[in-house]
Amino acid sequence: MSLAADVRVGVDEVRLREYRRGDLDAIFALDVVCFEPPFRFTREAMRRFAEAKSALTVIAESGEEIAGFSIAQVERVGGARAAYVVTLDVAPEWRRRGLAQRMMRQIEEQARAAQCVEMALHVSVENESAVRFYERAGYERTQVVRDFYGRGRDALVYFKMLVQSSVAPAAE
């Protein structure tokens, strides 16, 4: 899959593209800025997620700067393919400009192209802005997972159908 989408964010131009191995240090550094220790990944975990064969990635860059990124994994759920959003990070100076929304749309497009019928993710119950973001993006809360991020740190599970069922109801 090739990403060549250019997106206007304010007056600056942001280019969306896929992950390259040379991005690891920059995305790890951005994850450190975006998330506190119980929510952030180690450098090695970030590398494994981004470089996995099942990875879907979006890197948002402005010039030489990485403004944000998202990583999802394609998994088998029952007999179907599903995508799981591992992380969505946006640099503080790029927040509230629509960049996260554009990256989510792009990762959802990649998931559809990979024949995923649904997408899921976890978000901290404490991250109210992320909860609002995912709900506005059409994700539905399905459950709470106690202690997902460690003792006393619960997660909400969100789910979104990416493909409408093409099965017609049987005639009686």
C-alpha positions in Angstrom: 0.0 0.0 0.0 1.3 3.4 -0.8 0.5 6.6 1.0 0.8 9.8 -0.9 -1.9 11.9 0.8 -1.0 15.5 1.6 -3.2 17.1 4.2 -3.5 20.8 5.1 -3.4 21.4 8.8 -3.7 25.1 9.5 -1.2 26.9 7.3 1.3 24.0 7.4 1.4 21.1 5.1 1.5 17.6 6.6 2.3 14.5 4.6 0.9 11.1 5.6 3.0 8.1 4.7 3.9 4.6 6.0 6.5 3.8 8.7 10.1 3.4 7.7 12.8 1.8 9.9 14.5 5.1 10.3 11.4 6.5 12.0 11.8 4.4 15.2 13.7 6.9 17.3 11.4 9.8 16.4 8.2 7.8 17.1 9.5 6.5 20.3 10.5 10.0 21.4 7.0 11.2 20.5 5.4 8.4 22.5 7.4 9.5 25.6 6.1 13.0 25.1 2.5 11.9 24.6 2.1 9.2 27.3 3.0 8.7 30.9 5.0 5.6 31.9 2.0 3.2 32.4 0.7 4.0 29.0 3.8 4.3 26.9 5.7 1.6 25.1 9.4 0.6 25.4 11.5 1.3 22.4 11.7 -2.4 21.6 7.9 -2.9 21.9 7.4 0.1 19.6 9.8 -1.4 17.1 8.0 -4.8 17.2 4.6 -3.2 16.7 5.7 -0.9 13.8 7.8 -3.5 12.0 5.5 -6.5 12.4 4.3 -8.1 9.1 0.7 -7.5 10.4 1.3 -3.7 11.1 -0.6 -0.9 9.5 1.1 2.4 10.0 0.6 6.1 9.4 3.3 8.7 9.9 2.4 12.4 9.7 5.3 14.6 9.0 5.8 18.3 8.4 9.2 18.9 6.8 11.6 16.8 8.8 9.3 16.7 11.9 7.0 13.8 12.8 3.8 15.5 13.9 2.1 12.2 14.8 1.7 8.5 14.0 -0.6 5.6 14.4 0.0 1.9 14.5 -2.6 -0.9 14.1 -2.2 -4.6 13.9 -4.2 -7.0 11.7 -5.5 -10.0 13.6 -7.8 -12.9 13.0 -11.0 -12.8 15.0 -13.1 -15.9 14.4 -13.1 -16.3 10.6 -12.6 -12.6 9.9 -9.8 -10.1 9.8 -9.8 -7.3 12.4 -7.5 -4.4 13.1 -6.5 -3.4 16.6 -5.2 0.2 17.1 -2.0 -0.1 19.2 -1.4 3.6 19.5 -2.3 7.1 18.1 0.1 9.8 19.0 0.0 13.5 18.1 2.7 16.0 19.1 1.2 18.6 21.5 1.7 21.5 19.1 -0.3 19.6 16.4 -3.3 18.7 18.6 -6.8 20.0 18.0 -6.1 20.7 14.3 -7.8 17.6 12.8 -4.6 15.6 12.4 -5.6 12.7 14.6 -8.9 12.4 12.7 -7.1 12.3 9.4 -4.6 9.7 10.7 -7.5 7.5 12.0 -9.3 7.7 8.6 -6.1 6.7 6.9 -5.4 3.7 9.2 -9.1 2.7 8.8 -8.6 2.8 5.0 -5.5 0.6 5.3 -7.5 -1.8 7.5 -10.3 -2.0 4.8 -7.6 -2.6 2.1 -6.3 -5.4 4.3 -9.8 -6.9 4.3 -10.5 -6.1 8.0 -14.2 -5.9 8.8 -13.8 -4.2 12.2 -11.4 -2.2 14.3 -10.9 -2.2 18.1 -8.9 -0.3 20.6 -8.3 0.3 24.3 -8.3 3.8 25.9 -7.8 4.7 29.5 -10.9 5.6 31.4 -9.1 8.7 32.6 -8.4 10.0 29.0 -11.6 11.9 28.5 -10.4 13.7 25.4 -9.5 10.4 23.7 -12.8 8.9 24.7 -14.6 11.9 23.1 -12.4 11.6 20.0 -13.1 7.9 19.4 -16.8 8.3 20.1 -17.0 11.2 17.5 -15.1 8.9 15.1 -17.9 6.3 15.3 -16.4 3.9 17.8 -18.8 2.3 20.3 -17.8 1.4 23.9 -18.2 -2.3 24.4 -16.7 -3.0 27.8 -14.4 -2.0 30.6 -11.2 -4.0 31.3 -10.1 -3.7 34.9 -6.4 -3.1 35.6 -5.6 -3.1 31.8 -2.8 -0.5 32.3 -1.8 -1.8 35.7 -3.3 -1.9 39.1 -6.2 0.6 39.4 -5.8 1.7 35.7 -8.8 0.6 33.8 -9.4 0.7 30.0 -12.5 1.1 27.9 -12.7 -1.1 24.8 -14.0 0.6 21.7 -15.1 -1.1 18.5 -16.1 0.0 15.0 -17.4 -1.9 12.0 -15.4 -1.0 8.9 -17.4 -2.9 6.4 -21.2 -3.1 6.2 -22.5 -6.7 6.0 -23.5 -7.6 2.4 -25.6 -10.5 3.5 -29.2 -9.9 2.7 -31.9 -11.3 5.1 -33.3 -14.6 3.9 -36.7 -14.5 2.2 -39.5 -16.3 4.1 
